[in-house]
Amino acid sequence: MFRTTTLLLVLGLGLGLAGAAFGGQYSTKDCPRIKLKRQWGGKPATGLDYQVRPIRYVVVHHTVTSDCSGFVECAEILQNMQSYHQNQLNYHDICYNFLIGNDGVVYEGTGWGVTGSHTYGYNANGTGIAFIGNYVEKLPPQAALDAAKSLLACGVKQGELSEDYHLLAASQVSDTKSPGLTLYNEIQEWPHWLSNP
């Protein structure tokens, strides 16, 4: 009996780890739809630096590109962005951990637990989430805002984000207008907002 139970436990753990390796870590009911990097045509990172989890900060950005409402359109923007980040800026990968399209689909950048290049001083201990588009004068659609909130809840549930993480706009901690004034005003109403980092 002990041997059978142990075998089942080991098999279950093995299947769980295999599921995580192939995107299963995003399958809980609290998680939004997430397109993995390989699905949107992203190239492998040229290097990896892992973070100590759970992460304490979430930094919100916008990409200052065209916005997108469909998979093919968003994938093209992300492929071009990754190419620019890797080839022109010499980053290991696309700089954000996650990006969000107007249709509410979340796109994996570096993903959970991997250091991005989104915010100086917050890369090692922060998760960078970028809304695809320019949000100085308008808000992302509700589907995108809901996806971001769902992603944050997912991160907490999975132990990727601290239960008392702090939410910041990139403009609070670096010389940038990101995530745009309209989106900046919106996220100040979200839970975990940190007004004075």
C-alpha positions in Angstrom: 0.0 0.0 0.0 2.8 2.4 0.9 4.6 1.7 -2.3 1.5 2.3 -4.4 0.7 5.5 -2.7 4.3 6.8 -3.0 4.3 5.9 -6.7 1.0 7.7 -7.3 2.3 10.7 -5.4 5.6 10.8 -7.5 3.6 10.4 -10.7 1.3 13.2 -9.7 4.2 15.5 -8.9 5.9 14.6 -12.2 2.7 15.3 -14.2 2.3 18.6 -12.3 5.8 19.7 -13.1 5.5 18.6 -16.7 2.3 20.6 -16.9 4.1 23.7 -15.6 6.9 23.3 -18.1 4.3 23.3 -20.9 2.2 26.2 -19.8 0.2 24.4 -17.2 1.2 27.0 -14.6 -1.4 29.3 -16.2 -4.3 27.0 -16.1 -6.0 27.9 -12.8 -9.5 29.3 -13.0 -8.2 32.7 -11.7 -5.9 33.1 -14.6 -6.7 34.9 -17.8 -6.1 33.5 -21.3 -2.3 33.5 -21.8 -0.5 33.0 -25.0 3.0 31.6 -24.4 6.0 33.2 -26.0 6.4 30.3 -28.4 2.8 30.6 -29.5 3.2 34.3 -30.6 6.4 33.5 -32.4 8.8 34.8 -29.8 12.5 33.8 -30.0 14.2 32.2 -27.0 15.9 34.5 -24.5 19.7 34.9 -25.0 20.1 34.7 -21.2 18.0 34.2 -18.1 18.2 35.7 -14.6 15.7 34.3 -12.1 13.9 36.2 -9.4 13.4 35.3 -5.8 9.7 34.7 -5.4 7.2 35.9 -4.3 7.7 39.2 -6.1 7.0 42.4 -4.1 6.3 44.9 -6.9 4.2 45.1 -10.1 5.1 47.9 -12.5 2.5 48.9 -15.1 3.6 50.2 -18.5 2.2 50.9 -22.0 4.2 50.0 -25.1 3.6 53.3 -27.1 3.0 51.2 -30.2 -0.2 50.6 -32.1 -2.8 48.8 -30.1 -4.1 45.4 -31.2 -7.3 43.4 -30.9 -6.4 40.1 -32.5 -3.8 37.4 -32.2 -2.0 37.9 -35.5 -1.9 41.7 -35.1 -0.6 41.5 -31.5 1.9 38.8 -32.4 3.4 41.0 -35.1 3.8 43.9 -32.7 5.4 41.6 -30.1 7.8 40.0 -32.6 9.0 43.4 -33.7 9.3 44.6 -30.1 11.3 41.6 -29.1 13.6 42.0 -32.1 14.2 45.6 -31.2 14.9 44.9 -27.5 17.3 42.0 -28.3 19.1 43.4 -31.4 19.1 47.2 -30.7 19.0 47.4 -26.9 21.0 44.2 -26.2 18.4 42.9 -23.8 18.2 39.1 -23.2 14.5 39.1 -24.3 11.4 41.3 -24.7 11.6 43.6 -21.7 8.2 43.0 -20.1 7.1 39.9 -18.1 3.6 40.1 -19.6 1.8 42.2 -22.2 -2.0 42.6 -22.7 -3.9 43.1 -25.9 -7.1 45.1 -26.3 -9.1 41.8 -26.6 -8.1 40.8 -23.1 -5.5 38.2 -24.1 -2.3 38.2 -22.0 0.9 37.5 -23.9 3.9 36.0 -22.1 7.0 38.0 -22.3 9.7 36.8 -19.9 7.0 35.3 -17.8 6.8 34.7 -14.0 10.0 34.5 -12.1 12.4 35.8 -14.8 14.0 39.2 -14.5 12.9 41.6 -17.2 14.3 44.9 -18.4 11.3 47.0 -17.9 12.1 49.4 -15.0 15.5 50.3 -13.7 15.7 49.4 -10.0 12.6 47.1 -10.1 13.7 44.4 -12.6 15.0 42.0 -10.0 12.1 42.4 -7.6 9.3 43.4 -9.9 7.0 42.1 -12.6 6.5 44.4 -15.5 3.1 44.3 -17.2 2.6 46.4 -20.3 -0.7 47.3 -22.1 -0.1 47.1 -25.9 -0.8 50.6 -27.2 -0.7 54.2 -26.1 -2.8 55.2 -23.2 -2.1 58.9 -22.6 -5.5 60.0 -23.8 -7.7 56.9 -23.6 -8.1 53.8 -21.4 -7.5 50.3 -22.7 -10.8 48.4 -23.2 -12.5 46.8 -20.2 -11.4 43.4 -21.4 -7.8 44.4 -21.1 -8.2 46.0 -17.7 -10.0 42.9 -16.5 -7.3 40.6 -17.9 -4.6 42.6 -16.0 -6.6 42.2 -12.7 -7.1 38.5 -13.4 -3.3 38.1 -14.1 -2.5 39.7 -10.7 -4.9 37.5 -8.9 -3.4 34.5 -10.7 0.1 35.6 -9.7 -0.9 35.8 -6.0 -2.7 32.4 -6.0 0.2 30.7 -7.6 2.7 32.2 -5.2 4.4 34.3 -7.9 3.4 37.6 -6.4 3.4 38.4 -2.7 0.0 38.6 -1.1 0.8 42.2 -0.2 2.6 43.2 -3.4 2.8 46.9 -4.3 1.4 48.2 -7.6 3.2 51.1 -9.3 3.2 53.0 -12.5 6.5 53.1 -14.3 6.3 57.0 -14.3 6.5 56.9 -10.5 9.9 55.4 -10.4 11.6 56.3 -13.7 11.8 59.2 -16.1 9.0 58.1 -18.4 5.3 59.0 -19.2 4.4 55.3 -19.2 1.8 53.9 -18.7 0.1 57.1 -20.0 -1.8 59.6 -17.9 -5.2 58.1 -18.4 -4.1 54.6 -17.5 -2.1 56.0 -14.6 -5.2 57.5 -13.2 -7.1 54.3 -13.6 -4.7 52.0 -11.8 -4.6 54.3 -8.8 -8.0 52.9 -7.9 -6.8 49.3 -8.0 -6.0 47.2 -4.9 -2.3 47.3 -3.8 -1.7 50.8 -5.3 1.4 52.3 -3.7 1.2 56.1 -3.9 4.6 56.9 -2.6 7.3 54.3 -3.5 
